[in-house]
Amino acid sequence: MKTLADIFREALKERGIESIGTLSKRFRKSKNKLQDIAIEIVNGKGAIFRVPEKTAVAWDLNGNRVEGSYYAYAPLCMADKFEMVLSPEELRSKLPEWPYFIIDLYHWDRHTQKEKGKICLQVNQSYGLLRDYFTGRELAVTWVNDEFREMFHGSIDRITAYEGSTAEFLKDRGIDEVVLLDPWADDVLSEEDFGVEAFIIGGIVDTGGNKKKTTPKIGEELENAGIKVRRRKIVLRGDIVGVPDRINRILGIILKMMVEGKPMDEAVYEMQEPLHARWRLRKELPKRVIRYRVDGKDFRVVERELFEEYSSWLKIRWEDFVKVLRELDLVGLDRKRIHSLNKLSNPRIIKGKLYRVILLKKARMLCYNC
Ligand SMILES: C[S@@+](CC[C@H](N)C(=O)[O-])C[C@H]1O[C@@H](n2cnc3c(N)ncnc32)[C@H](O)[C@@H]1O
């Protein structure tokens, strides 16, 4: 899927423009200059002009610094000074129909004030993400009320804030089928779902753990209103545990898959924080436990080398690995050491579980060798 920067690049190429500069210091720190300049043009703040003298700074159409250019971004008030070569209207006319990404505030009143603040922050961060790929206007927030308007500190006029229900919003735009991102869904989100005109994410923040299964309710509401709902979950290696559940991070995963073409596991990894990775590690490590009974005392051991294995797909640092070992009361030992322990031990089934039993005498030998 093309980004706004791609469309802008094509429009410049069509006009034979290979580099652009600016007449101000703006955008110099921007990491994605073409995208950021294009956003300003789409928002009607400026345009591309032909200038009589080369600009001091310029970038080629891949964003690399080059010597000055005879084409520059400048605010629209310069229109009477220079010849405009790409206007906001011209760029807007080239934009494709990007899908809507709807944050559904149906459950707004179930949140505490602190949680409402978090929803607002995540909506703002979602806007920032969409601006990196499209224009930001693709972000719609439904069931918007006065309280949300007051608490939202971003530029509300740059997103689509809708006071009615999500179903009304969709019907107004002739959309009759959507993807609802739902951790309780049976089916996993896939490329085949990327053709829909709207994705719905629950505007839900779960700090109190009292909003279990609220996302499917959003789906039921939509279905009752006659909208076809494809409920889809995002998983990491087949499991939702370890998938960051913040609204903006879910959006980030969809965008990385849809626009950048990344596989789901990679997109999840990139949007993961150590906190989410630890959730999953807590589930994974017990599967790898080796039980020892040394002189009557039980130890649950895992290989230290598992850190390398898990850190290839979970965003954990060594301190996260150690933290989870402590929480689960596990001992981490080098693989070599586990091999020598195994040589000294005898396997036995105790209460249905395999233990490696080391007797007192051998346990002492073990200590002498420590
Ligand atoms: C914090 S979650 C709320 C989940 C809610 N407590 C529930 O049980 O339905 C916020 C939103 O992120 C999205 N989400 C979170 N994890 C997801 C996953 N693994 N797959 C798909 N969507 C997810 C859903 O749209 C969800 O409504």
The ligand as an SDF file (V2000), in Angstrom:
LIG
                    3D

 27 29  0  0  0  0  0  0  0  0999 V2000
   -6.7050   -3.0150   26.0030 C   0  0  0  0  0  0  0  0  0  0  0  0
   -7.5420   -3.8580   24.7300 S   0  0  0  0  0  0  0  0  0  0  0  0
   -9.0740   -4.1910   25.5160 C   0  0  0  0  0  0  0  0  0  0  0  0
   -9.4530   -5.6380   25.5750 C   0  0  0  0  0  0  0  0  0  0  0  0
  -10.7440   -5.8480   26.3910 C   0  0  0  0  0  0  0  0  0  0  0  0
  -10.4520   -5.8520   27.8010 N   0  0  0  0  0  0  0  0  0  0  0  0
  -11.4040   -7.1720   26.0680 C   0  0  0  0  0  0  0  0  0  0  0  0
  -11.3610   -8.1060   26.8600 O   0  0  0  0  0  0  0  0  0  0  0  0
  -12.0350   -7.2710   25.0030 O   0  0  0  0  0  0  0  0  0  0  0  0
   -7.9260   -2.5260   23.6180 C   0  0  0  0  0  0  0  0  0  0  0  0
   -8.2180   -2.9220   22.2010 C   0  0  0  0  0  0  0  0  0  0  0  0
   -7.0360   -3.3580   21.5330 O   0  0  0  0  0  0  0  0  0  0  0  0
   -7.3650   -4.3340   20.5650 C   0  0  0  0  0  0  0  0  0  0  0  0
   -6.5760   -5.5410   20.8770 N   0  0  0  0  0  0  0  0  0  0  0  0
   -5.8270   -5.7570   21.9700 C   0  0  0  0  0  0  0  0  0  0  0  0
   -5.1680   -6.9370   21.8830 N   0  0  0  0  0  0  0  0  0  0  0  0
   -5.5090   -7.4740   20.6970 C   0  0  0  0  0  0  0  0  0  0  0  0
   -5.1460   -8.6620   20.0080 C   0  0  0  0  0  0  0  0  0  0  0  0
   -4.2780   -9.5530   20.5140 N   0  0  0  0  0  0  0  0  0  0  0  0
   -5.6910   -8.8820   18.8110 N   0  0  0  0  0  0  0  0  0  0  0  0
   -6.5580   -7.9970   18.2570 C   0  0  0  0  0  0  0  0  0  0  0  0
   -6.9170   -6.8500   18.8550 N   0  0  0  0  0  0  0  0  0  0  0  0
   -6.4000   -6.5800   20.0500 C   0  0  0  0  0  0  0  0  0  0  0  0
   -8.8680   -4.5660   20.6310 C   0  0  0  0  0  0  0  0  0  0  0  0
   -9.4820   -3.8120   19.6140 O   0  0  0  0  0  0  0  0  0  0  0  0
   -9.1960   -4.0480   22.0180 C   0  0  0  0  0  0  0  0  0  0  0  0
  -10.5290   -3.5950   22.1000 O   0  0  0  0  0  0  0  0  0  0  0  0
  1  2  1  0
  2  3  1  0
  2 10  1  0
  3  4  1  0
  4  5  1  0
  5  6  1  0
  5  7  1  0
  7  8  2  0
  7  9  1  0
 10 11  1  0
 11 12  1  0
 11 26  1  0
 12 13  1  0
 13 14  1  0
 13 24  1  0
 14 15  1  0
 14 23  1  0
 15 16  2  0
 16 17  1  0
 17 18  1  0
 17 23  2  0
 18 19  1  0
 18 20  2  0
 20 21  1  0
 21 22  2  0
 22 23  1  0
 24 25  1  0
 24 26  1  0
 26 27  1  0
M  CHG  2   2   1   9  -1
M  END
$$$$
